[in-house]
Amino acid sequence: MVMKKKLNSKMRDILLVIHRKSGSMTAHEIARETGMSYVTVRKYLKLLKLKGVLIEDGNKKINKKSS
C-alpha cells in the first residue's frame, strides 16, 4: 500500500523536533517538546513510519530513517 498523503504541519513539527535533538526519542518526549498530546503524536508517528520516513527501535524510540 503506497501512501500519497503529504506532510501536514503536525508531521513537520514532529520531524523538526527529532531532527533538532539528533537522536532517538520516545513518543512522550516528542509530545513534551511539540506541545501535542501523546495520542496525537502516536497517530502521526504511525503515519510517518508507514511512509518510511521514521523507524522505531525495539525500545520504542523513534529516529529518522538513515539514507
PDB file of N, H, CA, C and O in Angstrom:
ATOM      1  N   MET A   1       0.832  -1.175   0.000  1.00  0.00           N
ATOM      2  CA  MET A   1       0.000   0.000   0.000  1.00  0.00           C
ATOM      3  C   MET A   1       0.882   1.246   0.000  1.00  0.00           C
ATOM      4  O   MET A   1       1.711   1.420   0.894  1.00  0.00           O
ATOM      5  N   VAL A   2       0.712   2.092  -0.976  1.00  0.00           N
ATOM      6  H   VAL A   2       0.039   1.951  -1.702  1.00  0.00           H
ATOM      7  CA  VAL A   2       1.501   3.306  -1.094  1.00  0.00           C
ATOM      8  C   VAL A   2       0.684   4.480  -0.588  1.00  0.00           C
ATOM      9  O   VAL A   2      -0.440   4.705  -1.035  1.00  0.00           O
ATOM     10  N   MET A   3       1.255   5.226   0.346  1.00  0.00           N
ATOM     11  H   MET A   3       2.168   5.044   0.709  1.00  0.00           H
ATOM     12  CA  MET A   3       0.565   6.388   0.889  1.00  0.00           C
ATOM     13  C   MET A   3       1.051   7.631   0.161  1.00  0.00           C
ATOM     14  O   MET A   3       2.257   7.853   0.053  1.00  0.00           O
ATOM     15  N   LYS A   4       0.127   8.443  -0.337  1.00  0.00           N
ATOM     16  H   LYS A   4      -0.853   8.262  -0.249  1.00  0.00           H
ATOM     17  CA  LYS A   4       0.496   9.626  -1.079  1.00  0.00           C
ATOM     18  C   LYS A   4       0.182  10.909  -0.327  1.00  0.00           C
ATOM     19  O   LYS A   4       0.377  11.999  -0.865  1.00  0.00           O
ATOM     20  N   LYS A   5      -0.294  10.805   0.891  1.00  0.00           N
ATOM     21  H   LYS A   5      -0.453   9.920   1.329  1.00  0.00           H
ATOM     22  CA  LYS A   5      -0.643  11.979   1.675  1.00  0.00           C
ATOM     23  C   LYS A   5       0.609  12.791   1.969  1.00  0.00           C
ATOM     24  O   LYS A   5       1.634  12.250   2.381  1.00  0.00           O
ATOM     25  N   LYS A   6       0.509  14.102   1.750  1.00  0.00           N
ATOM     26  H   LYS A   6      -0.324  14.542   1.414  1.00  0.00           H
ATOM     27  CA  LYS A   6       1.641  14.991   2.021  1.00  0.00           C
ATOM     28  C   LYS A   6       1.773  15.237   3.513  1.00  0.00           C
ATOM     29  O   LYS A   6       0.860  14.950   4.287  1.00  0.00           O
ATOM     30  N   LEU A   7       2.918  15.770   3.905  1.00  0.00           N
ATOM     31  H   LEU A   7       3.660  16.003   3.276  1.00  0.00           H
ATOM     32  CA  LEU A   7       3.149  16.079   5.308  1.00  0.00           C
ATOM     33  C   LEU A   7       2.324  17.291   5.710  1.00  0.00           C
ATOM     34  O   LEU A   7       2.297  18.299   5.003  1.00  0.00           O
ATOM     35  N   ASN A   8       1.652  17.185   6.848  1.00  0.00           N
ATOM     36  H   ASN A   8       1.674  16.366   7.422  1.00  0.00           H
ATOM     37  CA  ASN A   8       0.929  18.346   7.361  1.00  0.00           C
ATOM     38  C   ASN A   8       1.802  19.045   8.406  1.00  0.00           C
ATOM     39  O   ASN A   8       2.916  18.603   8.686  1.00  0.00           O
ATOM     40  N   SER A   9       1.297  20.124   8.971  1.00  0.00           N
ATOM     41  H   SER A   9       0.392  20.483   8.743  1.00  0.00           H
ATOM     42  CA  SER A   9       2.098  20.925   9.904  1.00  0.00           C
ATOM     43  C   SER A   9       2.494  20.135  11.156  1.00  0.00           C
ATOM     44  O   SER A   9       3.591  20.330  11.680  1.00  0.00           O
ATOM     45  N   LYS A  10       1.630  19.258  11.635  1.00  0.00           N
ATOM     46  H   LYS A  10       0.739  19.100  11.209  1.00  0.00           H
ATOM     47  CA  LYS A  10       1.969  18.475  12.833  1.00  0.00           C
ATOM     48  C   LYS A  10       3.093  17.481  12.530  1.00  0.00           C
ATOM     49  O   LYS A  10       3.985  17.270  13.352  1.00  0.00           O
ATOM     50  N   MET A  11       3.039  16.878  11.350  1.00  0.00           N
ATOM     51  H   MET A  11       2.314  17.049  10.683  1.00  0.00           H
ATOM     52  CA  MET A  11       4.114  15.960  10.959  1.00  0.00           C
ATOM     53  C   MET A  11       5.432  16.716  10.833  1.00  0.00           C
ATOM     54  O   MET A  11       6.473  16.229  11.272  1.00  0.00           O
ATOM     55  N   ARG A  12       5.389  17.889  10.242  1.00  0.00           N
ATOM     56  H   ARG A  12       4.543  18.285   9.885  1.00  0.00           H
ATOM     57  CA  ARG A  12       6.614  18.693  10.109  1.00  0.00           C
ATOM     58  C   ARG A  12       7.160  19.073  11.476  1.00  0.00           C
ATOM     59  O   ARG A  12       8.372  19.031  11.690  1.00  0.00           O
ATOM     60  N   ASP A  13       6.273  19.449  12.414  1.00  0.00           N
ATOM     61  H   ASP A  13       5.289  19.484  12.240  1.00  0.00           H
ATOM     62  CA  ASP A  13       6.720  19.798  13.767  1.00  0.00           C
ATOM     63  C   ASP A  13       7.413  18.613  14.437  1.00  0.00           C
ATOM     64  O   ASP A  13       8.447  18.779  15.083  1.00  0.00           O
ATOM     65  N   ILE A  14       6.849  17.435  14.285  1.00  0.00           N
ATOM     66  H   ILE A  14       6.008  17.300  13.760  1.00  0.00           H
ATOM     67  CA  ILE A  14       7.446  16.226  14.865  1.00  0.00           C
ATOM     68  C   ILE A  14       8.820  15.974  14.258  1.00  0.00           C
ATOM     69  O   ILE A  14       9.781  15.696  14.976  1.00  0.00           O
ATOM     70  N   LEU A  15       8.910  16.072  12.940  1.00  0.00           N
ATOM     71  H   LEU A  15       8.130  16.297  12.357  1.00  0.00           H
ATOM     72  CA  LEU A  15      10.191  15.832  12.272  1.00  0.00           C
ATOM     73  C   LEU A  15      11.239  16.871  12.669  1.00  0.00           C
ATOM     74  O   LEU A  15      12.414  16.538  12.820  1.00  0.00           O
ATOM     75  N   LEU A  16      10.822  18.121  12.839  1.00  0.00           N
ATOM     76  H   LEU A  16       9.867  18.391  12.716  1.00  0.00           H
ATOM     77  CA  LEU A  16      11.755  19.162  13.268  1.00  0.00           C
ATOM     78  C   LEU A  16      12.319  18.881  14.656  1.00  0.00           C
ATOM     79  O   LEU A  16      13.513  19.063  14.891  1.00  0.00           O
ATOM     80  N   VAL A  17      11.470  18.440  15.571  1.00  0.00           N
ATOM     81  H   VAL A  17      10.499  18.292  15.380  1.00  0.00           H
ATOM     82  CA  VAL A  17      11.924  18.125  16.934  1.00  0.00           C
ATOM     83  C   VAL A  17      12.923  16.973  16.896  1.00  0.00           C
ATOM     84  O   VAL A  17      13.972  17.036  17.538  1.00  0.00           O
ATOM     85  N   ILE A  18      12.603  15.935  16.156  1.00  0.00           N
ATOM     86  H   ILE A  18      11.751  15.884  15.635  1.00  0.00           H
ATOM     87  CA  ILE A  18      13.510  14.777  16.064  1.00  0.00           C
ATOM     88  C   ILE A  18      14.834  15.193  15.427  1.00  0.00           C
ATOM     89  O   ILE A  18      15.903  14.768  15.865  1.00  0.00           O
ATOM     90  N   HIS A  19      14.755  16.012  14.409  1.00  0.00           N
ATOM     91  H   HIS A  19      13.887  16.357  14.053  1.00  0.00           H
ATOM     92  CA  HIS A  19      15.978  16.477  13.728  1.00  0.00           C
ATOM     93  C   HIS A  19      16.833  17.338  14.666  1.00  0.00           C
ATOM     94  O   HIS A  19      18.053  17.176  14.715  1.00  0.00           O
ATOM     95  N   ARG A  20      16.202  18.245  15.403  1.00  0.00           N
ATOM     96  H   ARG A  20      15.212  18.376  15.363  1.00  0.00           H
ATOM     97  CA  ARG A  20      16.945  19.118  16.325  1.00  0.00           C
ATOM     98  C   ARG A  20      17.623  18.335  17.433  1.00  0.00           C
ATOM     99  O   ARG A  20      18.730  18.677  17.848  1.00  0.00           O
ATOM    100  N   LYS A  21      16.977  17.299  17.911  1.00  0.00           N
ATOM    101  H   LYS A  21      16.078  17.021  17.574  1.00  0.00           H
ATOM    102  CA  LYS A  21      17.555  16.503  19.000  1.00  0.00           C
ATOM    103  C   LYS A  21      18.634  15.542  18.503  1.00  0.00           C
ATOM    104  O   LYS A  21      19.430  15.043  19.298  1.00  0.00           O
ATOM    105  N   SER A  22      18.667  15.282  17.208  1.00  0.00           N
ATOM    106  H   SER A  22      18.020  15.688  16.562  1.00  0.00           H
ATOM    107  CA  SER A  22      19.689  14.426  16.592  1.00  0.00           C
ATOM    108  C   SER A  22      19.856  13.084  17.290  1.00  0.00           C
ATOM    109  O   SER A  22      20.979  12.617  17.477  1.00  0.00           O
ATOM    110  N   GLY A  23      18.781  12.481  17.663  1.00  0.00           N
ATOM    111  H   GLY A  23      17.868  12.861  17.510  1.00  0.00           H
ATOM    112  CA  GLY A  23      18.866  11.180  18.300  1.00  0.00           C
ATOM    113  C   GLY A  23      17.503  10.560  18.455  1.00  0.00           C
ATOM    114  O   GLY A  23      16.493  11.138  18.056  1.00  0.00           O
ATOM    115  N   SER A  24      17.480   9.396  19.030  1.00  0.00           N
ATOM    116  H   SER A  24      18.301   8.926  19.355  1.00  0.00           H
ATOM    117  CA  SER A  24      16.221   8.695  19.246  1.00  0.00           C
ATOM    118  C   SER A  24      15.436   9.353  20.366  1.00  0.00           C
ATOM    119  O   SER A  24      16.004   9.800  21.363  1.00  0.00           O
ATOM    120  N   MET A  25      14.127   9.407  20.189  1.00  0.00           N
ATOM    121  H   MET A  25      13.666   9.044  19.380  1.00  0.00           H
ATOM    122  CA  MET A  25      13.245   9.985  21.197  1.00  0.00           C
ATOM    123  C   MET A  25      12.028   9.086  21.365  1.00  0.00           C
ATOM    124  O   MET A  25      11.629   8.388  20.433  1.00  0.00           O
ATOM    125  N   THR A  26      11.449   9.107  22.545  1.00  0.00           N
ATOM    126  H   THR A  26      11.774   9.675  23.302  1.00  0.00           H
ATOM    127  CA  THR A  26      10.197   8.391  22.753  1.00  0.00           C
ATOM    128  C   THR A  26       9.043   9.288  22.332  1.00  0.00           C
ATOM    129  O   THR A  26       9.209  10.497  22.172  1.00  0.00           O
ATOM    130  N   ALA A  27       7.885   8.693  22.155  1.00  0.00           N
ATOM    131  H   ALA A  27       7.749   7.711  22.284  1.00  0.00           H
ATOM    132  CA  ALA A  27       6.692   9.470  21.806  1.00  0.00           C
ATOM    133  C   ALA A  27       6.360  10.470  22.913  1.00  0.00           C
ATOM    134  O   ALA A  27       5.881  11.568  22.632  1.00  0.00           O
ATOM    135  N   HIS A  28       6.610  10.098  24.163  1.00  0.00           N
ATOM    136  H   HIS A  28       7.000   9.206  24.391  1.00  0.00           H
ATOM    137  CA  HIS A  28       6.357  11.013  25.280  1.00  0.00           C
ATOM    138  C   HIS A  28       7.279  12.227  25.201  1.00  0.00           C
ATOM    139  O   HIS A  28       6.842  13.353  25.437  1.00  0.00           O
ATOM    140  N   GLU A  29       8.546  12.006  24.872  1.00  0.00           N
ATOM    141  H   GLU A  29       8.901  11.091  24.680  1.00  0.00           H
ATOM    142  CA  GLU A  29       9.489  13.117  24.734  1.00  0.00           C
ATOM    143  C   GLU A  29       9.084  14.036  23.583  1.00  0.00           C
ATOM    144  O   GLU A  29       9.159  15.259  23.701  1.00  0.00           O
ATOM    145  N   ILE A  30       8.659  13.448  22.483  1.00  0.00           N
ATOM    146  H   ILE A  30       8.598  12.454  22.387  1.00  0.00           H
ATOM    147  CA  ILE A  30       8.229  14.239  21.325  1.00  0.00           C
ATOM    148  C   ILE A  30       6.991  15.047  21.685  1.00  0.00           C
ATOM    149  O   ILE A  30       6.894  16.220  21.324  1.00  0.00           O
ATOM    150  N   ALA A  31       6.049  14.440  22.389  1.00  0.00           N
ATOM    151  H   ALA A  31       6.128  13.487  22.683  1.00  0.00           H
ATOM    152  CA  ALA A  31       4.839  15.149  22.809  1.00  0.00           C
ATOM    153  C   ALA A  31       5.188  16.341  23.695  1.00  0.00           C
ATOM    154  O   ALA A  31       4.633  17.429  23.534  1.00  0.00           O
ATOM    155  N   ARG A  32       6.096  16.132  24.617  1.00  0.00           N
ATOM    156  H   ARG A  32       6.546  15.249  24.748  1.00  0.00           H
ATOM    157  CA  ARG A  32       6.515  17.205  25.521  1.00  0.00           C
ATOM    158  C   ARG A  32       7.167  18.352  24.744  1.00  0.00           C
ATOM    159  O   ARG A  32       6.888  19.522  25.004  1.00  0.00           O
ATOM    160  N   GLU A  33       8.032  18.011  23.797  1.00  0.00           N
ATOM    161  H   GLU A  33       8.259  17.060  23.586  1.00  0.00           H
ATOM    162  CA  GLU A  33       8.750  19.031  23.014  1.00  0.00           C
ATOM    163  C   GLU A  33       7.843  19.791  22.049  1.00  0.00           C
ATOM    164  O   GLU A  33       8.053  20.983  21.822  1.00  0.00           O
ATOM    165  N   THR A  34       6.843  19.126  21.480  1.00  0.00           N
ATOM    166  H   THR A  34       6.673  18.158  21.665  1.00  0.00           H
ATOM    167  CA  THR A  34       5.969  19.764  20.500  1.00  0.00           C
ATOM    168  C   THR A  34       4.751  20.428  21.131  1.00  0.00           C
ATOM    169  O   THR A  34       4.140  21.307  20.523  1.00  0.00           O
ATOM    170  N   GLY A  35       4.391  20.013  22.349  1.00  0.00           N
ATOM    171  H   GLY A  35       4.887  19.299  22.843  1.00  0.00           H
ATOM    172  CA  GLY A  35       3.192  20.525  22.982  1.00  0.00           C
ATOM    173  C   GLY A  35       1.931  19.802  22.516  1.00  0.00           C
ATOM    174  O   GLY A  35       0.820  20.187  22.878  1.00  0.00           O
ATOM    175  N   MET A  36       2.106  18.761  21.720  1.00  0.00           N
ATOM    176  H   MET A  36       3.009  18.447  21.426  1.00  0.00           H
ATOM    177  CA  MET A  36       0.968  17.950  21.265  1.00  0.00           C
ATOM    178  C   MET A  36       0.674  16.879  22.305  1.00  0.00           C
ATOM    179  O   MET A  36       1.522  16.563  23.138  1.00  0.00           O
ATOM    180  N   SER A  37      -0.519  16.330  22.253  1.00  0.00           N
ATOM    181  H   SER A  37      -1.208  16.586  21.576  1.00  0.00           H
ATOM    182  CA  SER A  37      -0.841  15.233  23.159  1.00  0.00           C
ATOM    183  C   SER A  37      -0.099  13.972  22.706  1.00  0.00           C
ATOM    184  O   SER A  37       0.281  13.836  21.543  1.00  0.00           O
ATOM    185  N   TYR A  38       0.093  13.066  23.649  1.00  0.00           N
ATOM    186  H   TYR A  38      -0.216  13.177  24.594  1.00  0.00           H
ATOM    187  CA  TYR A  38       0.761  11.796  23.345  1.00  0.00           C
ATOM    188  C   TYR A  38      -0.003  11.035  22.266  1.00  0.00           C
ATOM    189  O   TYR A  38       0.604  10.468  21.358  1.00  0.00           O
ATOM    190  N   VAL A  39      -1.344  11.018  22.364  1.00  0.00           N
ATOM    191  H   VAL A  39      -1.837  11.478  23.102  1.00  0.00           H
ATOM    192  CA  VAL A  39      -2.166  10.287  21.398  1.00  0.00           C
ATOM    193  C   VAL A  39      -1.990  10.870  19.987  1.00  0.00           C
ATOM    194  O   VAL A  39      -1.888  10.125  19.012  1.00  0.00           O
ATOM    195  N   THR A  40      -1.955  12.188  19.888  1.00  0.00           N
ATOM    196  H   THR A  40      -2.037  12.794  20.680  1.00  0.00           H
ATOM    197  CA  THR A  40      -1.754  12.836  18.591  1.00  0.00           C
ATOM    198  C   THR A  40      -0.388  12.491  18.023  1.00  0.00           C
ATOM    199  O   THR A  40      -0.262  12.181  16.839  1.00  0.00           O
ATOM    200  N   VAL A  41       0.630  12.545  18.863  1.00  0.00           N
ATOM    201  H   VAL A  41       0.528  12.797  19.826  1.00  0.00           H
ATOM    202  CA  VAL A  41       1.982  12.219  18.417  1.00  0.00           C
ATOM    203  C   VAL A  41       2.045  10.784  17.911  1.00  0.00           C
ATOM    204  O   VAL A  41       2.615  10.533  16.850  1.00  0.00           O
ATOM    205  N   ARG A  42       1.465   9.832  18.654  1.00  0.00           N
ATOM    206  H   ARG A  42       1.001  10.036  19.516  1.00  0.00           H
ATOM    207  CA  ARG A  42       1.482   8.422  18.224  1.00  0.00           C
ATOM    208  C   ARG A  42       0.796   8.254  16.872  1.00  0.00           C
ATOM    209  O   ARG A  42       1.263   7.496  16.022  1.00  0.00           O
ATOM    210  N   LYS A  43      -0.312   8.963  16.677  1.00  0.00           N
ATOM    211  H   LYS A  43      -0.691   9.579  17.367  1.00  0.00           H
ATOM    212  CA  LYS A  43      -1.049   8.894  15.411  1.00  0.00           C
ATOM    213  C   LYS A  43      -0.158   9.323  14.246  1.00  0.00           C
ATOM    214  O   LYS A  43      -0.090   8.640  13.224  1.00  0.00           O
ATOM    215  N   TYR A  44       0.518  10.450  14.407  1.00  0.00           N
ATOM    216  H   TYR A  44       0.463  11.004  15.237  1.00  0.00           H
ATOM    217  CA  TYR A  44       1.361  10.946  13.323  1.00  0.00           C
ATOM    218  C   TYR A  44       2.652  10.143  13.172  1.00  0.00           C
ATOM    219  O   TYR A  44       3.162  10.007  12.060  1.00  0.00           O
ATOM    220  N   LEU A  45       3.180   9.617  14.259  1.00  0.00           N
ATOM    221  H   LEU A  45       2.765   9.728  15.162  1.00  0.00           H
ATOM    222  CA  LEU A  45       4.359   8.761  14.152  1.00  0.00           C
ATOM    223  C   LEU A  45       4.037   7.505  13.350  1.00  0.00           C
ATOM    224  O   LEU A  45       4.842   7.047  12.539  1.00  0.00           O
ATOM    225  N   LYS A  46       2.857   6.959  13.585  1.00  0.00           N
ATOM    226  H   LYS A  46       2.203   7.331  14.243  1.00  0.00           H
ATOM    227  CA  LYS A  46       2.436   5.773  12.834  1.00  0.00           C
ATOM    228  C   LYS A  46       2.393   6.081  11.342  1.00  0.00           C
ATOM    229  O   LYS A  46       2.876   5.294  10.527  1.00  0.00           O
ATOM    230  N   LEU A  47       1.817   7.223  10.985  1.00  0.00           N
ATOM    231  H   LEU A  47       1.425   7.862  11.646  1.00  0.00           H
ATOM    232  CA  LEU A  47       1.754   7.613   9.563  1.00  0.00           C
ATOM    233  C   LEU A  47       3.147   7.824   8.981  1.00  0.00           C
ATOM    234  O   LEU A  47       3.421   7.409   7.855  1.00  0.00           O
ATOM    235  N   LEU A  48       4.025   8.467   9.743  1.00  0.00           N
ATOM    236  H   LEU A  48       3.803   8.804  10.658  1.00  0.00           H
ATOM    237  CA  LEU A  48       5.381   8.718   9.257  1.00  0.00           C
ATOM    238  C   LEU A  48       6.183   7.419   9.112  1.00  0.00           C
ATOM    239  O   LEU A  48       7.023   7.295   8.221  1.00  0.00           O
ATOM    240  N   LYS A  49       5.914   6.460   9.996  1.00  0.00           N
ATOM    241  H   LYS A  49       5.232   6.560  10.720  1.00  0.00           H
ATOM    242  CA  LYS A  49       6.571   5.151   9.860  1.00  0.00           C
ATOM    243  C   LYS A  49       6.058   4.424   8.618  1.00  0.00           C
ATOM    244  O   LYS A  49       6.836   3.792   7.903  1.00  0.00           O
ATOM    245  N   LEU A  50       4.758   4.510   8.361  1.00  0.00           N
ATOM    246  H   LEU A  50       4.126   5.023   8.941  1.00  0.00           H
ATOM    247  CA  LEU A  50       4.194   3.883   7.157  1.00  0.00           C
ATOM    248  C   LEU A  50       4.747   4.502   5.884  1.00  0.00           C
ATOM    249  O   LEU A  50       4.917   3.814   4.877  1.00  0.00           O
ATOM    250  N   LYS A  51       5.029   5.805   5.926  1.00  0.00           N
ATOM    251  H   LYS A  51       4.891   6.363   6.744  1.00  0.00           H
ATOM    252  CA  LYS A  51       5.603   6.494   4.774  1.00  0.00           C
ATOM    253  C   LYS A  51       7.090   6.145   4.601  1.00  0.00           C
ATOM    254  O   LYS A  51       7.680   6.440   3.561  1.00  0.00           O
ATOM    255  N   GLY A  52       7.686   5.523   5.613  1.00  0.00           N
ATOM    256  H   GLY A  52       7.207   5.284   6.458  1.00  0.00           H
ATOM    257  CA  GLY A  52       9.098   5.166   5.535  1.00  0.00           C
ATOM    258  C   GLY A  52      10.032   6.294   5.921  1.00  0.00           C
ATOM    259  O   GLY A  52      11.226   6.240   5.630  1.00  0.00           O
ATOM    260  N   VAL A  53       9.493   7.329   6.581  1.00  0.00           N
ATOM    261  H   VAL A  53       8.522   7.373   6.817  1.00  0.00           H
ATOM    262  CA  VAL A  53      10.291   8.485   6.982  1.00  0.00           C
ATOM    263  C   VAL A  53      10.995   8.237   8.309  1.00  0.00           C
ATOM    264  O   VAL A  53      12.123   8.685   8.512  1.00  0.00           O
ATOM    265  N   LEU A  54      10.324   7.520   9.216  1.00  0.00           N
ATOM    266  H   LEU A  54       9.407   7.156   9.051  1.00  0.00           H
ATOM    267  CA  LEU A  54      10.856   7.243  10.544  1.00  0.00           C
ATOM    268  C   LEU A  54      10.920   5.743  10.794  1.00  0.00           C
ATOM    269  O   LEU A  54      10.239   4.949  10.145  1.00  0.00           O
ATOM    270  N   ILE A  55      11.757   5.386  11.749  1.00  0.00           N
ATOM    271  H   ILE A  55      12.311   6.031  12.276  1.00  0.00           H
ATOM    272  CA  ILE A  55      11.822   3.998  12.195  1.00  0.00           C
ATOM    273  C   ILE A  55      11.665   3.982  13.713  1.00  0.00           C
ATOM    274  O   ILE A  55      11.920   4.984  14.381  1.00  0.00           O
ATOM    275  N   GLU A  56      11.249   2.850  14.246  1.00  0.00           N
ATOM    276  H   GLU A  56      11.043   2.036  13.703  1.00  0.00           H
ATOM    277  CA  GLU A  56      11.102   2.678  15.688  1.00  0.00           C
ATOM    278  C   GLU A  56      11.926   1.468  16.095  1.00  0.00           C
ATOM    279  O   GLU A  56      11.779   0.381  15.535  1.00  0.00           O
ATOM    280  N   ASP A  57      12.803   1.674  17.088  1.00  0.00           N
ATOM    281  H   ASP A  57      12.923   2.556  17.543  1.00  0.00           H
ATOM    282  CA  ASP A  57      13.625   0.547  17.521  1.00  0.00           C
ATOM    283  C   ASP A  57      12.873  -0.306  18.540  1.00  0.00           C
ATOM    284  O   ASP A  57      11.724  -0.007  18.867  1.00  0.00           O
ATOM    285  N   GLY A  58      13.490  -1.332  19.029  1.00  0.00           N
ATOM    286  H   GLY A  58      14.423  -1.575  18.763  1.00  0.00           H
ATOM    287  CA  GLY A  58      12.854  -2.255  19.965  1.00  0.00           C
ATOM    288  C   GLY A  58      12.511  -1.637  21.301  1.00  0.00           C
ATOM    289  O   GLY A  58      11.711  -2.194  22.052  1.00  0.00           O
ATOM    290  N   ASN A  59      13.106  -0.485  21.614  1.00  0.00           N
ATOM    291  H   ASN A  59      13.756  -0.032  21.004  1.00  0.00           H
ATOM    292  CA  ASN A  59      12.845   0.193  22.884  1.00  0.00           C
ATOM    293  C   ASN A  59      11.810   1.305  22.740  1.00  0.00           C
ATOM    294  O   ASN A  59      11.698   2.172  23.607  1.00  0.00           O
ATOM    295  N   LYS A  60      11.052   1.278  21.638  1.00  0.00           N
ATOM    296  H   LYS A  60      11.143   0.573  20.934  1.00  0.00           H
ATOM    297  CA  LYS A  60      10.010   2.282  21.364  1.00  0.00           C
ATOM    298  C   LYS A  60      10.586   3.678  21.187  1.00  0.00           C
ATOM    299  O   LYS A  60       9.907   4.672  21.444  1.00  0.00           O
ATOM    300  N   LYS A  61      11.839   3.752  20.747  1.00  0.00           N
ATOM    301  H   LYS A  61      12.390   2.944  20.539  1.00  0.00           H
ATOM    302  CA  LYS A  61      12.447   5.045  20.448  1.00  0.00           C
ATOM    303  C   LYS A  61      12.306   5.302  18.962  1.00  0.00           C
ATOM    304  O   LYS A  61      12.458   4.389  18.150  1.00  0.00           O
ATOM    305  N   ILE A  62      12.017   6.536  18.608  1.00  0.00           N
ATOM    306  H   ILE A  62      11.894   7.278  19.267  1.00  0.00           H
ATOM    307  CA  ILE A  62      11.792   6.937  17.223  1.00  0.00           C
ATOM    308  C   ILE A  62      13.043   7.637  16.722  1.00  0.00           C
ATOM    309  O   ILE A  62      13.687   8.383  17.460  1.00  0.00           O
ATOM    310  N   ASN A  63      13.381   7.392  15.473  1.00  0.00           N
ATOM    311  H   ASN A  63      12.858   6.786  14.873  1.00  0.00           H
ATOM    312  CA  ASN A  63      14.536   8.032  14.865  1.00  0.00           C
ATOM    313  C   ASN A  63      14.280   8.232  13.391  1.00  0.00           C
ATOM    314  O   ASN A  63      13.419   7.579  12.801  1.00  0.00           O
ATOM    315  N   LYS A  64      15.039   9.148  12.797  1.00  0.00           N
ATOM    316  H   LYS A  64      15.739   9.678  13.276  1.00  0.00           H
ATOM    317  CA  LYS A  64      14.953   9.346  11.358  1.00  0.00           C
ATOM    318  C   LYS A  64      15.483   8.100  10.661  1.00  0.00           C
ATOM    319  O   LYS A  64      16.405   7.445  11.147  1.00  0.00           O
ATOM    320  N   LYS A  65      14.901   7.791   9.544  1.00  0.00           N
ATOM    321  H   LYS A  65      14.151   8.323   9.149  1.00  0.00           H
ATOM    322  CA  LYS A  65      15.392   6.673   8.757  1.00  0.00           C
ATOM    323  C   LYS A  65      16.690   7.109   8.092  1.00  0.00           C
ATOM    324  O   LYS A  65      16.738   8.156   7.446  1.00  0.00           O
ATOM    325  N   SER A  66      17.739   6.311   8.248  1.00  0.00           N
ATOM    326  H   SER A  66      17.700   5.461   8.773  1.00  0.00           H
ATOM    327  CA  SER A  66      19.019   6.680   7.636  1.00  0.00           C
ATOM    328  C   SER A  66      18.966   6.395   6.145  1.00  0.00           C
ATOM    329  O   SER A  66      18.397   5.399   5.698  1.00  0.00           O
ATOM    330  N   SER A  67      19.571   7.291   5.397  1.00  0.00           N
ATOM    331  H   SER A  67      20.033   8.100   5.760  1.00  0.00           H
ATOM    332  CA  SER A  67      19.537   7.192   3.930  1.00  0.00           C
ATOM    333  C   SER A  67      20.523   6.191   3.404  1.00  0.00           C
ATOM    334  O   SER A  67      20.615   5.993   2.193  1.00  0.00           O
TER     335      SER A  67
END
